[in-house]
Amino acid sequence: MTKRTTSSGAKPRITLTATDHERLTVLANAAMSNLPEVASELADELDRAQVLPQGRHPVDVVCMGSEVEFRDDTTGRTQTVTLVYPNEANIAEGKVSVLTPIGTALIGLQSGKSINWETRLGEMKRLTVLQVREPAPDTADRAEAELSPSA
């Protein structure tokens, strides 16, 4: 299970767009039977997130489709990934699902902020978001089509 805390033990503030919050809520609920731990952690994050009004987009905050450069503070290794929905995930292409411990840890985090999180193997890690690049304009449209019942 992902544990999101600052060095003082408090969870860092996260911000989500109204659209991401709505879609991720549906995803977390749907994943409860297959991936209960990470789905529950995602639901907890959604419950405490600051949700921006419809049409507003946070600056330098990890949203769905964002390209994120972060540093593993344990090893010093820097990595760049794109945060995606599970059906788009492809680790070889650097596309990380929001329904993974690291994906849940990254969502809503602002550039410059650090979090502690727990891997699926129970190992505690800490990462710092170094840079967030905006999602491609069609990411939201693709995600909406893939989450609709007719897709």
Summary of the structure (lengths in Angstrom):
residues: 151
radius of gyration: 14.2
end to end distance: 29.9
largest distance: 45.4
contacts: 462
relative contact order: 0.21
helix: 32%
strand: 26%
